[in-house]
Amino acid sequence: MTVAELIRSKREEADLTQSELAEISGVPVGTLFNWEAGRCGVSDASSNGATRVALALRIPPARMFAN
């Protein structure tokens, strides 16, 4: 499972919209959209936001940086 698939799957499992997850995590909705669409990956520049998304979705943060 890619990081994009993981984020989307866990977000849907939590019954959250991208906007709701953005509000909870403090990550811009556009960033979440791009991550879920696989348009860009999680990088060092976005690691703080990725960690906040992971925690909001109860994903081990290290999974956000896998492949």
N, C-alpha and C positions, 0 to 999 in steps of 0.2 A: 504494500500500500504506500503510495506516495504521500508526501507531506500535504499536498493539496487535497487528496482524497481523505486523509486523516482529519484535517481541520473540518472539512465539509461534513463528513460522517459524524464526528463528535458534536458539531454544532447542531445538526439535525436531530441527533439522538437527545440532545438537551432541549429540543424544541425551541431553539433560538433563531431569530432572523440574523442576517449579517449586521443590521443596524443595532440590534440588541446586544450582540456580542461586542461590537465596536464600543458601545457605551459602557459595558461592563469592564472591558479590558483597557479602554483608553487608546485603542489602536484605530486609526482612521478607517472608515468603512471601505474606502477605495483600496487600501492596502489589503484588507481581508478579501475583497473581491479578487484582486490580482493573485493573491496566494492561492485561493480556492480554484481559480481558473488556470493555475499553473503558468501564469504569465511572467511571474518572477518568483524566485525562491527566497527562502529565509537566509539572510546574510548576516555578517557581523554587524553591519550598519543597522539592521532591524532586530537584533537579538533581544533587546529589552522588550520590545513589543511582542515578539514571538513568545517570550517567556510569560508575559502577562496573558496572552491568549491561551497558552498551554495550561496555566494555572486556572483560568476561568473555565476551561473545558475538562479539567482534571486529567490532563495528559502529562506524563513525565516530560519536563522541558527538554531533555536530551533528545526525545523523539522528533522534536521540531527541526533538529539539525541533521537528522539522518537522511542520507541520500537526498 
